[in-house]
Amino acid sequence: MAQEYNQLLAVYRRMFGMIDAFHFNSQNTADVYARYLSVPAESKVIPITHSGIKDHRRIKVFDGDVLRLGFIGSEAPYKGLPLLRKVIGEFNQEGFKDALSLVVYGGRTGEDKEHKNIYYKGHFTSAMMEDVFSKMDLLLVPSIWNETFSLVALEAISYGTPVLVSDKVGAKDIVEGYDVSFVYHTEDELRAKLEKLVSDKSELIEYNRRILSMPWQHDMREHAKEIVEKLYGCKSYY
């Protein structure tokens, strides 16, 4: 089995060796590839988007007594939901149960059996984006394995919703452009950030303000223009 695996690995290395330039969708992806391959100097990191992401940015109001958190994705451990449940459980044990809530979109429905401030809302579709993000103070993307991007993070930002991501998430490239403190590296940093936001939402207000004030560059037209100009070195006619 090991010999067959090495033979397959050699095939892929030869294939990748024929590529003149890689389009990496995040610095995270570029760093992982660089660990195992000789990456051509002409390669570029260009964040991705999709045609359904439009500029819906709006002013958000963060005046509620409860910090409304959101998670969208699989409940598989690598996506970080078990870690998030653990952190919220610790908050609950310390008497902060009424200070924050988590809404989970991904599959099942109902209330969490252990933590009564975690609610499962079933599958997430693009038709739900406006309603979901309007009721969310902060989207969490707590992946514990390397994730090439995270389009849901960009979808949230397109509605003016702040996003907190782990350093394993490729979309951190975009999040860092708004506030580097919303990229965390350890469980302790995640906990500390949420603890701060529970008592003071001023950082969320500023985050939303920055989303609105910075130029919007995430629609497909801008994405295509950036690829043509940066990766192919051609003049764009968009």
N, C-alpha and C positions, 0 to 999 in steps of 0.2 A: 504493500500500500504506500509506504514512504517513497519507494522508487517511482511509482506512478505519479505521486503528487509532485515530486521534484521534476519529472518530465513535463507535466502540465505547467508548472511554474516557469520552466525554461521557455516553453512556447509563448506564454504571456509576456515574458521579459523581451523576447525577440519582437513580438508584435508592438509593444510599447516603444521599443527602440527605433521603430520606423516612423514614429510621430515627430513632426517638426516643431509643434507647439501645442501645449495643453491650454484649454480654457478651464480654469478652476473656478468653481462657483463660490469659493470662500478661501480665506487664508488657511483655515483649518484643514481643508482638503489638500491644499498645496503642501502644507507641512507634512501631512501623512504620506503623500506620494514621494516627497523628497527623502523620506526615511528609507525607502526601498528601491527607488529608481533614480537614474540620472535624468533630471528634469531639464529639458531644453531651455536655454536662456530667453528664448522668444515667448515663453509661456506667460500668461497673464491671469491675474485674479480679477474677475468681473462678477459681482453679485448677480443672481438671477431674479426673475420675476415671472409672472404669467399674465395672460390677457385679461383675467378676471379681476386683477388688482388695479383699482382706479383711485384717484385722489378724492377720498371722502373725508378728509381731515376736518375735524370740528373741535370747538372748545368743549372740554369736559369739566364737569363740576364734581369736586371731591369733598363734599360737605357732609357725608353720611357718618354715622357713628361706627359703622362696620366697614372694615377694609374688604372690598369685594374682589377676591382672587379668582382667576380662571385658569383652567388647564384643558388643552385640546390635543387629544392623541390617544395612542394605545396605552393600556394599563400594564404592558410588559415592563419588567424591572428596568430595562435599559433606557426607557423614556423618563424615568425618574419619579413617577407617581408614588411608588412606595416610600421613597425618601421624603417626598413632600407631605405625605400622610403622617409620617413619623414626626416631622417638624411641627406640623399643626397639632398633633396629639400632645406634644410637649407644651405648646402654648395653652392648650385646653387644661392640662394638669396644673398649670400655674395660674389658672383663673382668668384666662383671656378668651374663653370660648365665645363670648358675645362680642368680641372686638374684631373678629375676622371670620370670613366664610370662604369656602372653596367650591366652585361649580366645575364639574368635570364633564366634558363632552368626548365621547369616544365609542361607547357601546351600550352598556347597561343603564338602567334607570333606577331611581330610588335613593334612599338616604343611606349613608354609610353606617354600618352596624356599630362600629366603635366610636366614631366621631360624628356627632349629630350636626355639626356645622359643615359637613362635606356632603354635597348633593350630586348625584349622577343624572345627567340630562339626556342620555342617549346619543345617537349619531349626530355629527356636525356636518352641515352642507353649506355650500356657498350662498344659498338663498337665505341662510340664517345669520350671515355675518353682521349686518347692520344691527339687528336686534341683540345679538350676543355681545358684541363689543360695546354697545351703548350701556349695557348693564354691568360692565366689568371695569374695575379701577386699574387692574394690573393683570396682564397675561404672564404666566410662568412657563418657561421652557427649561425644565430641570434635568435634561438628559445627562446620564452618567457615562455613556459611551460616545465616541466621536460621531457627530452628525454633520453631514456635508453642508447643510444650510438650515432650513426651517421656514418654509413659506408661510406658515401660520403666524410667525412673528411679524413678517412683513405685512400680512393681511391686517393684523391688529394695528400696526402703525398707520396703515392707510386710513384708519378710522380715528386716528389721534389717540389710541390707547397705548399707554406705556407698557414696555415689555422688560421682564427680568429674565436673563438667560444664564446658564452655566457656561463655563469657558470651553465646554466640549461642543457647543453649538456654533455652526458656521455663521449663522446670522448675527453673531456677536460683532462682526465687522460693521454692521449697520447700527446696532444698539450703541456701540462705543461712540459713534458719531453724535449721539444725543446726550449720553451720560455714561462715562466709563464705569461709574460705581454701580451700574445696573448689570454688570457682568460679574458673577461671583465665581470663586475658585474652590471653595470648600463648603461643607455643610454648615460650619460655624458662621461663615460669611453670609450664607443664605438666611440663616436664622437671625443674625444681627440686622440684616437689611429689613426683613419683615418686621422685626421688633421695632425698628425705628419708624417704619411707615405706619404701623398701627397707631402710634402716638402722634405722629406729625406727617401730614400728607403734603407738605409744602414741596417736597421733591417731585411728587407726582404732578403737581400744578406746573412746576417749572419744566418738567419733561414734556408735558402736553404743549406748553408754550413753544418749546424748541421744535417739536414736530411741526407745528403750524408755521413757524417763522422761517424754517429752512426750505430751500427750493425742493420741489418734488421731482425726483429723478427715477422713479421706479415703475413707470408704465412701459409697455412693450416697445413703443416707439423709441424712447430714450435708451432702453436696453439694446435694441437692435443697432442704434446709432453708436453706442459705446463699443459694441463688438466689432462693427465694421471699422471704426477708427483706430481702436487700440490693438485689436488682435490681427486684423488684416492690413492695417496701415493705409487704408483707403479713405478718400474723402466721402463723407456721408451726405446724401441728398435729402435726408429727412428734415 
